[in-house]
Amino acid sequence: MDFSYSAKTKDYLARLDAFMREHIEPYENQYQKENYRLNSTPHWREWQVPPRVAELKQLAKEQGLWNFFLPDNELGAGLTTLEYAPLAERMGRSLLAPEVFNCNAPDTGNMEVLYHFGDDPQQEQWLTPLLNGDIRSVFCMTEPDVASSDATNMQTTIKADGSDWVINGRKWWSTGLGHPDAEIAIVMGLTDEDADKHHRHSMVLLPLNTPGVNIERMLPALGEYDAPYGHGEVVFDNVRVPKENIIVGPGAGFKIAQGRLGPGRIHHCMRAIGAAERALELFIERGVSRIAFGEPLMKLGGNTERLADLRVAIDQARLLTLHAAWQIDNVGAMKAIKEISAIKLVAPNVLQRVVDETMQLFGGASMCHDTPLPGLLTVARSLRIADGPDAVHRATIAKTELKQREKQLKGRSND
């Protein structure tokens, strides 16, 4: 396997890097202040996007730095998962960049669902405006009353009634629900409780202005509302959508979810690695510039050894994630379950470790928005839940290993 960058990746990466250095990085501190001024309230219906963000998005689109994630030469950049990974890493150095390049979750995953599984009318109505950046979307999967790490537990119902589907239930941690441009949600729910566990659920397209959609609140993640995106709790009370709003058909929910979540995890993990790289740079800058007890911090308390360990951890996580990307491209997400579980376990933990060590060097400055560290810590810790608990990933890896070992032993006994 070859992880060297293709000519296409090199070209996009150079242009992306130049755009970020010229337009995004100089604006980030101001963006934080503007965003806090506009959105420092739990009253999410009042949230606004700083105007400069729309200007940057338009500029990025004009320069062809748009929809990198989509493997389509006309609608996106036409990159493979492996080719896209370095771009995701570069964008991960900034909490703002993925939005500017229309590569932000959950829109990327929802656009992939519509691109791979949506029919022509669904793509025309929802995929096109999402690809254009005209609207934003939400993915409603997690529920408060069940252990959502086992998605077969989902209780929200999607029942057929004449020419409609009727949705009833409650979802939470639905990312992007507070965004002023959010117009459409993909909702996963139970359509046939008597089917086998992987064919009980379906996905439907639900416009957020549909009667019966009641957004109750935004949930603060580690004390932050993540405005203007928000992670919301929403109740569906006899919500009706036309039968044609179902994606693929009844019982296809898990099939779609696997197709959605495979490449999406590469995006998350590579962004986490980019964020870890930024945190490591801050570690080094602080360590060599700040003096305590007559010495640079880097020379105190084993910090040089920590630096070496963090460097190795980031590089290992990157190679593991690139390997998973290569597997997805070559054998498909369904056959790369072990590799995807491995990066979901490793990458967020590496980011959390790097950020935590960097915060120790920054002391009190690390606790406020004078640095990006609080935001990076929130991303790291949240990913370890949003992408599934570490224990679930370990169980998946172990289960796969045991199956492979059993197959090997069976093959030897047949010989």
N, C-alpha and C positions, 0 to 999 in steps of 0.2 A: 504494500500500500504506500501511496505517495501523498504526503501532506504539503508539498510545496505549492505555493500560490500560483494559480493559473494567470495568464496574461490579463484576462478579464478582471480577476480579483485585484491584481496589482493596479490596474487603471482606476477602478472604482475606489480602491483604498487610498490611493494618492489624492484623488479629488475630494473624497470624504474627509480625509485628514486636513487638507487645506481649508475646506469649508468650516470645519469645526474650530480650527485655530483662528481663523479670521472673523467668524461671525458668532459662534456659540460660546466658546470659552470666555471671550471678553464680556459677554452679556450675562453669564451665569449668576454672578453675585447680585447683579441688579434684578435679575429674574426672581431670585429668592425673596428679595425685599418687596418687589411689586406683588408677587404672588401672595405673600403674607398679608400685605396691606389690603388686597382685594378680597382675600378669602379666609381671613382669620376668624371664622365663625362657623358653628355647626349648622347654621341655616343654609343648607346646601343649595336651595333654590336661588340664592343670591350670588352664588359663585360665578366668577368671570375668568376668562383667559386673558392674561396680559396681551395687549394688542401686538406687541413686537413678535409674538410667537407666530401669528398668522403671516406676518411679513416674512419671517424666516422660512416658513413652510413654502410660501409662494416662490421665494428665491431658490430654495432647494429643488423644487419641481422644475423651475425654468432651467436649472443646470443639469437636469437629468439624474439627480440624486434622490430617487423616489422609489418606494415599493421594492427595495432590494430583496426582500424575503421571498417574493413570489417567483417560482421557477417558470416564468412565461416571458418570452422575448418581447412581446407586444405590451402586455399589461404590467409587467414588472421588469426586473433586471435579467431574468433568464438564468439565474445562478443555481447551481446545485446546492445541497445543504452544506457540503464541505466548502464550496466557494464562498458561500454567504457567511460562514462562521467568523472569519477574521473581521468582516465589517460589523457584525454584531458585537464583537469584542471591542472594537474602536468606539462604537456608539455607547457601550456600557460604561465608559469613563465619565459620561455625563448623564445626569438624571433627566435632562431635557432633550438630548439629541434624538432618541428614538421617536419622539413625537414629531420633531421637525422633519424627519425623513419618512414619515408615515409608516414607521416600523414598530409601533408601540402596541403592547398587549393591552386589552384582549383583542384589539382589532385585527392583528396579524393572524391569529388563530381563527377568528371568525371569517376573515376573508379567504383563508385556506379552505375552510369548510364549504363556503359558497363556491369557490373556484373548482374544487374537486367533486363536490357532491350536489351542488345546487342545480336546479333546472334553468332553462333559459329565462323564464319570467322572474324567478328569484334572483338570478344574477343581474338582470337588467334593473330591477327595482332596488336592490340593496348592495350588490357587489360593486357596481359602477360608482355610486356616490361614495362608498367607502374607499375605493381605490383612488378616487379624486380628492379625498380628504375633506369632502363637504359635510359629512356626518361622522358620528362615532357610534360604537356598538358595545354591547354588554354580553357576557356569557354567564348564564344562571344555572349553576350545577349544585354547589354546596348548600346543605340544609342544616338548620340549627338543632333539630330534634333527633338526628341520627348520627352515627359515626360515618362521616362522609369520606373517610379514607377508604371505605368499602362502598364504591359507588352503587352496588346492587341494593344498598339500603334506601335509596332515594324514594321518598313517599309522595312527592308532588305528582298529581295525577293529570293525565292528558287523555280524556275520554271522548270517543266519537258520539256525536249527537246530530243526526241529519247531515247537513252539508258543512258542519263545523266540528272543530275540536274545542273541548271545554277544559280549561286549565284551572286547577285548584291546588293551593299549597303555599309554602313559604320558602324562600331562598335567602341566603345572606352571603356576605363577602363577595357580592357581585360587583367586580371591579369595573369602574367607569360609569356606574349608575348615577353619579352626581354631576357628570360633565354636562355643561349646557348644550352641547351638540349631540348628546346621546339620543338616538331615535329608534334603534332596533335592538332586540335581545334575542339570543338563541337560548331557548329553555329546554332542558333535558328533564323528562318526567316519565312516569309509569303509564304505559298504554295497555299492557296485558300481563296481569299478575300471575297468570297460569302458565305462561311461557317459561322456557328455561331462563336462568338468571341473566344470560347475556343477550337475550332477545325480548326482554320485558319492557325496555325503555326506548323512547324515541326523542328526536329533537324537532322542535317547531320554531318558526320565525314569529316573533311577537313584537309588533310596534308598541313602543312604550306609552303612546297616547291612547291605547285601547281601554275602554271602560272596564273597571274591575282591577286594573293594575294600581296597587297602592304602595308607593315607596314610603316606608315608615321612617327611616333614618339612615344616616351615614355612620359607619362604625370607625372609631379612631384606631389606627394600628400603632401600638406602642405610644399612644398619646397624640398621634398626628393624623389628621383627616385626609391626607394625601390629596388635597384640593389642587386643581379643579376636577380631578378624576373621581375620587371617592370610592369607598367599598360599602355598598348599601345592603340593607335588609328590605325585601319586597314581598308583599303578599299578593297572591293571585286569587281573586274571588269571583268564581264563575266567569272567567275571562274567555271570550269566544274569538277564535280565529278561523278563517276558511280552511277547508280540508287541504287545499293546495299549498298551505303554509308548512306542511310537514316536509322535512328534508329526507330524501330518498324514499322513505316509507316507514310504516309501523315496525318497531323492533330493531331498527338500524342504529339506534343511539350509540351503542358501544362500539360498533364498527366505525362510526364517524369519529367518536371520541379518540380512538386509537390513532386514526389518521391525523386528527387535529393535534394531539398532545405529543406525538413523537418529534416532528421537526420543531415544534414550539419549545420543547425542553432544550434543544440545542441553542435556540435563541436566548432563552433565559440563562443558561449556563455560560455561554460565551459572553453575554453582557456582565454576568457576575465576575468572570475572569478579568474583563476590562476594568470593572470597578475595583477589583483587588489590585490591579496594576497601579491605578491611580492612588489608592490608599498606600501602597508600598512606596510610591514616589514621595508622598507626604511624610511617611516614616523616615525616609532617608534625609529629606530636607530639614525636618525638625531635628533629627539626630545629629546632623553635622553643624547646625547653626545655633542651637540653644546650648548654653553653658550652665553647668551645675557642679558645685564642689570643685571648681577649677578645671573641669574637663568637659568636652562635648558630650552630650547625652549618649551618643553612639558608642562611646568608650566605657560607659557605665553599665553595671547590672546585666552583663551578658547580651547587650543589644546587638553586637556584631553577629553573635551566634544566632540570635533570633532572625536577623536580616537574612542570613544564609538559609535558615530553615524555611522562611516565608518564600524566598525566591524559588527554592526547589518545589515547595508545595504548589505554587501557582503554575510552574512549568509542567508539573505532573498532571494537574487538573486540566490544563490546556490540551495536552496530548491525549488524555482520556476522552475529552469531549470531541476532539477532532476524529478520534477513532470511532466514536459513536456516530458522528456525522457521516463518515465514510461507510459505515455499516448500513445506515438508513438509505444512502444513495445506491448501495450495491445489492442489498438483500431485502430492504423494506423495513419500516418501523416495527411491524409485527414480529419479525425475526430478530430484531435488535433490542428486545425487551431488557435483557440483562445489561447491555451496554448503556441504555437510556437510564435504567435504574441506578447504575453506578455513578453516572455524572450528576443525577439529581441528588445523590447522597453526598458526593465529594465537593462539587463546585460551591454551593452555598456555604458549606462548612469552612472551606478555605477562605472565602470572602469574609465570613464572620471572624475568623481567626486573625486575618490580616488587619481588619478594621479595629478589632479589640486591642491588638498590640500597638497600633498607631495611636489610638485614643490614650493609651497609657503615657505615651511620650508627650502628647499635647495637653494632658491634664485638664484643667477647667475649660480651656478653649474648645475641647472636643465635645462639650455637652451642649453647645449652642450652635446657631446657624452661621457662626463666623467661619466654619469649615464645613465641607460636605459630609463629614464623618457621621453625624447623627442620621442623616438620610441614608447613607450607605449601610449603616448598622441595621436600620429598619428594613431595608431591602433584603439583607442577608438573612435576618431572623425570620422575616415573613416568608421568604422562599422555602425555608425548611418546613413550613406548614402548607403553603399554597401548592407546592409541588408534591405534597404527600409527606407524612412523617418519615423520619429516617428509618424507623423500625420496619415500615412497610417496604422500603427499598431494599433493606438488608434481607428481608424475608423473600422478596422476589429473586434477588441474586442467589441466595442459598438454595431456593427451590430449583432454579435453573441448573445450578451446579450439580445438585443431587440427581436430577434427571439425566444430565449428561453422563455422570458417573455410572448410573444404573444402565444406561444404554451401552456404555463401553464394556461393562462387565458382562452384559448379555451377549454382546457381539463376540467377546472372547470365549464365552462358554459354548456358543454355536460353532466356533472354529474347532 
